[in-house]
Amino acid sequence: MATYKCLASGNLVTFTAQVDIDSMKGHSGYERIDIEVPVESKYDLNSVRTDTAFAPVMPEIKRMGRPRKVANV
């Protein structure tokens, strides 16, 4: 399976037949993009932070619509 991107429009096309993949290799209007290169992150996503000792701030819930009428005292 191979995925190609059109250089003019940006549309993605996926081919499963080997004949189609071979014919797209010579086409200059498309670029193969399914070849993935491993990307290293500068942050370790598997580590857990333990230095945060407080709860996140919860936003105040506002009720929609007009406020209720209050009886005169």
Secondary structure, 3 states (H helix, E strand, C coil): CEEEEECCCCCEEEECCHHHHHHHHCCCCEEECCCCCCCCCCCCCCCCCCCCCCCCCCCCCCCCCCCCCCCCC
